[in-house]
Amino acid sequence: MGGKPQRPELYPDGQLSYDLMAQLPEFQDGIARLVKGAEKYRICLMCAEKDPLDCHRTLLIAPPLKAAGFDLCHLVAGQVEHQSQTEQRMITQNGGDVPDLFAATDADPDAQTKLAWRQQVKRVAPMAQDAIKRRS
């Protein structure tokens, strides 16, 4: 579930696609292992990124865990930040908190989060030339 897979087909247009990566059977197996492990253990996924919005764990791993019903938390500047707060920061930072005047009356309640997520992924997902190790 690492953030820099070595498979060129996961880098269309030269940037890692979290959508493609999330479809891989081995990724889905990893999520299933986390869900099963959480039945018995308290699990903590660690990262060296200062801001969870810059980390593939927030952008790649958190969405399916959230969909599975987990209450996700991040450590930000020595404070606990819940996933909903992280998502709100992501919306604010990506300009997604401005109402869409052309949206349908029954708009998707997660539309702002999805748009902000896509923009954030474009900002931080690794580029192929930086992630794929060249064989010499």
Backbone as numpy.savetxt, mean C-alpha at the origin, in Angstrom:
# Nx Ny Nz CAx CAy CAz Cx Cy Cz
7.07 -10.83 0.21 6.24 -9.64 0.21 7.11 -8.39 0.21
8.34 -8.58 -0.23 9.27 -7.47 -0.28 8.85 -6.42 -1.30
9.37 -5.24 -1.14 8.96 -4.11 -1.94 9.69 -3.95 -3.27
10.67 -4.82 -3.56 11.42 -4.69 -4.81 11.60 -6.06 -5.45
10.52 -6.62 -6.01 10.64 -7.93 -6.64 11.55 -7.86 -7.87
12.12 -9.01 -8.19 13.09 -9.08 -9.28 12.47 -9.59 -10.58
11.18 -9.42 -10.76 10.47 -9.90 -11.94 10.14 -8.71 -12.85
10.81 -8.58 -13.98 10.61 -7.43 -14.86 9.15 -7.21 -15.28
8.37 -8.29 -15.40 6.98 -8.14 -15.84 6.11 -7.38 -14.83
6.61 -7.18 -13.61 5.88 -6.42 -12.60 6.15 -4.92 -12.69
6.96 -4.52 -13.67 7.34 -3.12 -13.84 6.88 -2.58 -15.20
5.57 -2.59 -15.46 5.14 -2.01 -16.74 5.44 -0.52 -16.72
5.81 0.01 -17.81 6.18 1.43 -17.90 7.36 1.77 -16.99
8.12 0.75 -16.56 9.32 1.00 -15.79 9.13 1.19 -14.29
7.89 1.14 -13.79 7.64 1.32 -12.35 6.85 0.12 -11.83
7.20 -0.32 -10.61 6.53 -1.45 -10.00 5.03 -1.20 -9.90
4.26 -2.18 -10.34 2.80 -2.12 -10.24 2.36 -2.92 -9.01
1.88 -2.22 -7.99 1.38 -2.90 -6.80 0.13 -3.71 -7.14
-0.65 -3.26 -8.12 -1.83 -4.02 -8.54 -1.40 -5.39 -9.08
-0.40 -5.43 -9.96 0.08 -6.70 -10.50 0.70 -7.57 -9.40
1.48 -6.94 -8.55 2.13 -7.70 -7.48 1.10 -8.35 -6.55
0.02 -7.62 -6.25 -1.01 -8.14 -5.34 -1.77 -9.32 -5.95
-1.70 -9.48 -7.26 -2.38 -10.60 -7.91 -1.56 -11.89 -7.92
-0.28 -11.78 -7.59 0.58 -12.97 -7.62 0.14 -13.98 -6.58
0.12 -15.27 -6.93 -0.25 -16.30 -5.95 0.64 -16.27 -4.71
1.94 -16.00 -4.88 2.82 -15.98 -3.72 2.51 -14.78 -2.80
2.06 -13.66 -3.37 1.65 -12.52 -2.54 0.38 -12.89 -1.77
-0.58 -13.46 -2.47 -1.83 -13.85 -1.82 -1.59 -14.90 -0.75
-0.64 -15.82 -1.01 -0.27 -16.80 0.02 0.35 -16.12 1.23
1.16 -15.09 0.99 1.77 -14.34 2.10 0.72 -13.64 2.95
-0.29 -13.05 2.31 -1.39 -12.41 3.05 -2.13 -13.47 3.85
-2.40 -14.62 3.25 -3.08 -15.71 3.96 -2.28 -16.16 5.18
-0.95 -16.24 5.04 -0.10 -16.62 6.18 -0.18 -15.58 7.30
-0.20 -14.29 6.93 -0.34 -13.24 7.94 -1.67 -13.35 8.66
-2.74 -13.55 7.91 -4.08 -13.67 8.51 -4.13 -14.87 9.45
-3.60 -16.00 9.00 -3.59 -17.22 9.84 -2.71 -17.01 11.06
-1.55 -16.41 10.88 -0.64 -16.16 11.99 -1.25 -15.24 13.04
-2.06 -14.28 12.58 -2.69 -13.33 13.50 -3.74 -13.99 14.38
-4.19 -15.18 14.00 -5.12 -15.92 14.87 -4.44 -16.35 16.15
-3.13 -16.53 16.09 -2.38 -17.05 17.24 -1.40 -16.04 17.81
-0.89 -15.14 17.00 0.16 -14.22 17.41 -0.22 -12.77 17.14
0.42 -11.87 17.85 0.34 -10.45 17.51 1.48 -10.19 16.52
1.15 -9.67 15.38 2.14 -9.52 14.31 2.47 -8.05 14.10
3.76 -7.80 13.91 4.24 -6.45 13.64 5.11 -6.51 12.39
4.77 -5.70 11.40 5.57 -5.60 10.19 6.43 -4.35 10.32
7.72 -4.52 10.27 8.65 -3.42 10.51 9.13 -2.81 9.20
9.53 -1.55 9.30 10.03 -0.83 8.14 11.02 0.23 8.59
11.89 0.62 7.71 12.85 1.68 8.01 12.37 3.05 7.55
11.23 3.10 6.84 10.72 4.38 6.36 10.20 5.21 7.54
10.48 6.49 7.50 10.01 7.39 8.55 8.49 7.57 8.50
7.97 7.68 7.29 6.53 7.90 7.09 5.92 6.66 6.45
4.87 6.10 7.04 4.26 4.90 6.44 3.74 5.14 5.02
3.48 6.38 4.65 3.01 6.65 3.29 4.11 6.41 2.26
5.35 6.30 2.69 6.47 6.03 1.78 6.82 4.55 1.73
6.04 3.71 2.42 6.39 2.30 2.58 5.43 1.38 1.83
5.98 0.36 1.19 5.15 -0.60 0.47 4.23 -1.36 1.41
4.56 -1.43 2.69 3.68 -2.15 3.62 2.33 -1.43 3.73
2.36 -0.11 3.74 1.11 0.66 3.81 0.37 0.61 2.48
1.10 0.69 1.38 0.47 0.81 0.06 0.16 -0.52 -0.59
0.85 -1.58 -0.22 0.67 -2.88 -0.85 0.05 -3.91 0.09
0.54 -3.97 1.31 0.12 -5.03 2.24 -1.09 -4.61 3.08
-1.17 -3.35 3.46 -2.28 -2.89 4.31 -3.65 -3.04 3.66
-3.83 -2.70 2.36 -5.19 -2.80 1.80 -5.85 -4.18 1.93
-5.16 -5.29 1.58 -5.85 -6.57 1.76 -6.04 -6.95 3.24
-5.14 -6.50 4.11 -5.33 -6.78 5.53 -6.50 -5.98 6.10
-6.63 -4.75 5.65 -7.78 -3.93 6.06 -9.07 -4.57 5.56
-9.06 -5.04 4.30 -10.24 -5.70 3.74 -10.59 -6.98 4.51
-9.59 -7.60 5.12 -9.82 -8.81 5.92 -10.30 -8.47 7.33
-10.42 -7.17 7.62 -10.98 -6.77 8.91 -9.98 -6.42 9.99
-8.71 -6.30 9.65 -7.71 -5.97 10.65 -7.71 -4.48 10.97
-7.47 -4.15 12.23 -7.30 -2.78 12.68 -5.81 -2.48 12.63
-5.38 -1.80 11.58 -3.96 -1.56 11.35 -3.54 -0.25 11.99
-2.34 -0.25 12.56 -1.77 0.95 13.18 -0.35 1.13 12.69
0.08 2.38 12.67 1.43 2.74 12.26 2.05 3.59 13.35
3.36 3.52 13.47 4.06 4.40 14.40 4.61 5.58 13.60
4.15 6.76 13.96 4.54 7.98 13.25 4.98 9.00 14.29
6.24 9.39 14.24 6.79 10.39 15.16 6.49 10.02 16.61
6.66 8.76 16.95 6.47 8.30 18.32 5.02 8.16 18.75
4.08 8.33 17.82 2.65 8.23 18.12 2.04 7.09 17.30
0.94 6.55 17.80 0.20 5.54 17.04 -0.78 6.25 16.11
-0.72 5.87 14.84 -1.63 6.43 13.84 -2.42 5.25 13.25
-3.73 5.31 13.35 -4.57 4.25 12.80 -4.62 4.37 11.28
-4.90 3.25 10.62 -4.92 3.22 9.16 -5.85 4.30 8.60
-6.99 4.54 9.23 -7.91 5.57 8.73 -7.25 6.95 8.77
-6.43 7.21 9.78 -5.72 8.49 9.87 -4.63 8.56 8.80
-3.95 7.46 8.57 -2.92 7.41 7.54 -3.56 7.67 6.17
-4.71 7.04 5.93 -5.40 7.24 4.66 -5.87 8.69 4.51
-6.32 9.29 5.59 -6.75 10.70 5.51 -5.56 11.60 5.18
-4.39 11.33 5.78 -3.19 12.10 5.44 -2.84 11.91 3.97
-2.98 10.68 3.49 -2.68 10.40 2.09 -3.63 11.17 1.17
-4.90 11.21 1.51 -5.88 11.97 0.72 -5.51 13.44 0.73
-5.21 13.98 1.90 -4.86 15.40 2.02 -3.60 15.73 1.23
-2.57 14.90 1.35 -1.31 15.15 0.66 -1.43 15.04 -0.86
-2.40 14.26 -1.31 -2.55 14.05 -2.75 -3.70 14.84 -3.35
-4.24 15.79 -2.59 -5.28 16.66 -3.11 -6.62 15.99 -3.30
-6.80 14.81 -2.72 -8.04 14.08 -2.90 -9.17 14.49 -1.99
-8.93 15.49 -1.13 -9.99 15.89 -0.21 -10.87 17.00 -0.78
-10.67 17.32 -2.05 -11.49 18.33 -2.73 -12.69 17.62 -3.35
-13.92 18.04 -3.05 -15.09 17.35 -3.60 -15.10 17.37 -5.13
-15.53 16.27 -5.71 -15.64 16.16 -7.17 -17.02 16.66 -7.59
-17.06 17.78 -8.28 -18.33 18.36 -8.69 -19.03 17.53 -9.76
-18.30 16.63 -10.43 -18.88 15.83 -11.49 -19.14 14.39 -11.07
-18.98 14.10 -9.78 -19.18 12.74 -9.29 -20.66 12.37 -9.35
-20.91 11.10 -9.52 -22.29 10.61 -9.51 -22.89 10.82 -8.12
-24.21 10.83 -8.05 -24.85 11.07 -6.75 -24.56 9.93 -5.78
-24.42 8.71 -6.27 -24.08 7.57 -5.42 -22.60 7.25 -5.58
-21.78 8.18 -5.21 -20.33 8.03 -5.40 -19.78 6.90 -4.54
-18.68 6.32 -5.00 -17.96 5.30 -4.24 -17.42 5.96 -2.98
-17.77 5.45 -1.79 -17.29 6.09 -0.56 -15.77 6.02 -0.40
-15.13 5.11 -1.12 -13.67 4.98 -1.05 -12.96 5.62 -2.23
-13.69 6.38 -3.04 -13.10 6.95 -4.26 -11.91 7.84 -3.95
-12.03 8.69 -2.95 -10.91 9.59 -2.61 -9.69 8.79 -2.17
-9.91 7.76 -1.37 -8.80 6.93 -0.89 -8.14 6.22 -2.06
-8.93 5.69 -2.97 -8.38 4.97 -4.13 -7.57 5.90 -5.02
-8.09 7.09 -5.26 -7.36 8.07 -6.08 -6.06 8.48 -5.40
-6.13 8.79 -4.11 -4.92 9.19 -3.37 -3.91 8.04 -3.34
-4.39 6.80 -3.18 -3.52 5.63 -3.16 -2.77 5.53 -4.49
-3.48 5.66 -5.60 -2.83 5.58 -6.91 -1.76 6.66 -7.07
-2.07 7.86 -6.63 -1.11 8.96 -6.74 0.10 8.71 -5.84
-0.14 8.19 -4.65 0.96 7.92 -3.71 1.85 6.79 -4.24
1.23 5.76 -4.80 2.01 4.67 -5.37 2.89 5.19 -6.50
2.35 6.03 -7.36 3.16 6.61 -8.44 4.35 7.38 -7.88
4.16 8.00 -6.73 5.22 8.80 -6.11 6.32 7.93 -5.50
5.96 6.77 -4.93 6.95 6.04 -4.13 7.30 4.64 -4.63
6.51 4.04 -5.52 6.84 2.68 -5.98 8.19 2.70 -6.69
8.99 1.65 -6.47 10.32 1.63 -7.08 10.29 1.56 -8.60
11.29 2.13 -9.19 11.50 2.06 -10.62 12.33 0.81 -10.92
12.10 0.22 -12.07 12.79 -1.01 -12.44 14.31 -0.85 -12.40
14.81 0.26 -12.92 16.27 0.43 -12.97 16.91 0.51 -11.59
16.13 0.88 -10.57 16.65 0.97 -9.21 16.43 -0.32 -8.43
15.46 -1.13 -8.84 15.06 -2.29 -8.04 15.63 -3.61 -8.55
15.65 -3.77 -9.87 16.08 -5.06 -10.43 17.59 -5.11 -10.50
18.14 -6.12 -9.85 19.59 -6.30 -9.85 20.04 -6.86 -11.19
21.01 -6.23 -11.75 21.55 -6.66 -13.05 22.53 -7.80 -12.83
22.39 -8.80 -13.65 23.32 -9.93 -13.59 24.51 -9.61 -14.49
25.71 -9.79 -13.94 26.88 -9.47 -14.77 27.55 -10.72 -15.27
